[in-house]
Amino acid sequence: MFGLFSSPASDRSPARDSSLHAVLGTPLTAPPAVGQAEAQFGCGCFWGAEKGFWRLPGVVTTAVGYAGGQLASPTYEQVCSGRSGHAEVVRVVWDTSRVSFADLLKLFWECHDPTQGNRQGNDRGSQYRSAIYVDDPELLALAEASRQAYQGALDAAGGGRITTEIASGQRFHFAEPYHQQYLAKPGSRPYCSAQPTGVPLGDFPGASYLLPARVWESYDWAIPHCVLRGDNAPIALV
């Protein structure tokens, strides 16, 4: 990732309310309200991955951070060293009446290559591993079912074996403020390491997609790093 151990220029821009999402205007740290749910996704560099999720209709808020490691309060430098055991992840809170976990899983599987182990594109290290962390047992089972279905789709396309870690009980640590919604901030470097396979996720046991097909037209997974090419604003349904 660019700026491995230094804050980008946007961190020195005029003060903004860092407690609110830079695009959605919603609180970054609030727990899910009634009718909302939460999960964490690791798809390589969290800058591009976060943008992919905040654009989905029905997503309430997103934040980038670290999960799956051993340190109690990891810093970016410690995570980048590969010795803390954490993955770069995106925390997603969503309105369950507008977007389903299946929709989020579709974006997750399609936006990166889940077969690359401890890397994504040019980014190498355990912090860039593919991961889904969710505590709700029903959502955990749905994530497992989606993995099996996506492995079948990859097999049919001649792809590799999925290395994605799926687990519960992983504490989320918010990343430093300059990382939050990084790609939407003035002076940000247009960087994303994701290498989509081009293989779509179809139906799978328990899936209940809520988003219309036209939403996915905003993501062209035939183009590496294509999340960089889209608007920062959420995708409109009208």
C-alpha positions, 0 to 999 in steps of 0.5 A, spaced: 500 500 500 502 507 498 504 511 504 506 504 508 508 508 514 506 515 513 500 519 513 498 522 507 497 529 505 490 529 506 491 527 514 493 535 514 487 538 510 482 542 514 479 539 520 473 535 519 468 531 524 472 524 524 467 521 528 462 521 522 463 518 515 466 522 510 461 520 505 455 518 508 455 522 514 453 517 519 457 515 526 463 511 525 463 508 531 455 507 533 453 500 535 448 497 530 441 499 532 434 495 531 434 493 524 441 493 523 447 488 523 454 488 523 460 484 519 467 485 518 470 484 511 478 483 509 479 484 501 486 486 501 488 493 502 482 496 506 482 503 502 478 500 496 474 495 499 471 500 504 469 504 498 466 498 495 461 497 501 459 504 502 457 505 495 451 499 496 444 502 497 442 500 505 449 500 508 449 505 514 456 506 515 463 503 514 470 504 517 476 501 516 480 497 521 484 491 524 481 484 526 484 477 527 490 478 531 493 478 538 495 485 540 490 489 544 491 496 541 494 495 534 497 501 530 498 501 522 505 500 523 504 494 527 499 491 523 504 492 516 509 489 520 506 482 519 507 481 526 501 483 530 497 477 526 491 482 524 488 483 517 486 490 514 478 489 514 472 493 513 467 494 518 460 494 515 453 496 518 447 495 514 439 496 514 437 489 514 430 491 510 434 494 504 440 490 503 441 483 505 448 479 508 447 475 501 448 482 497 454 484 502 457 477 500 456 477 493 460 484 493 466 481 498 467 475 493 467 478 487 471 484 489 477 481 490 481 474 489 480 470 495 485 464 493 491 468 494 493 467 501 497 472 505 496 477 499 492 481 494 495 483 488 502 487 489 500 487 497 503 481 500 503 479 508 498 476 512 495 483 513 492 482 506 489 476 507 481 474 505 477 474 511 470 474 514 468 476 521 461 476 524 458 474 530 451 472 529 451 464 528 446 465 522 450 470 518 456 465 520 453 459 517 451 464 511 458 466 510 460 458 510 455 457 505 457 462 500 464 460 500 462 453 498 458 456 493 463 460 490 468 455 490 464 451 486 463 457 481 471 458 481 472 450 480 467 451 474 472 457 471 478 453 472 480 457 479 484 456 485 482 454 492 479 459 497 483 461 502 478 466 506 478 465 513 471 465 516 470 466 524 467 469 529 469 473 536 474 477 533 475 484 536 475 490 531 480 496 532 478 502 528 484 504 524 487 511 524 483 517 522 487 518 516 485 511 513 477 512 514 474 513 507 481 515 505 479 514 497 474 520 498 478 525 501 482 530 498 489 529 496 488 521 496 492 517 492 488 512 487 490 506 490 487 499 490 490 492 490 484 488 489 484 483 483 477 480 482 477 473 479 471 475 474 467 470 477 460 472 479 457 469 486 450 466 484 444 463 488 446 459 494 443 456 500 440 461 505 441 467 500 436 472 499 438 478 495 435 484 496 439 489 491 436 489 484 441 487 478 442 494 476 446 495 482 452 491 480 452 494 473 456 500 477 462 494 478 466 492 473 470 486 475 473 485 469 477 491 470 483 490 476 482 495 481 475 498 478 472 500 485 477 506 484 473 508 477 466 509 480 463 515 484 464 516 491 457 517 492 452 511 494 449 508 488 442 510 487 436 506 486 432 511 482 
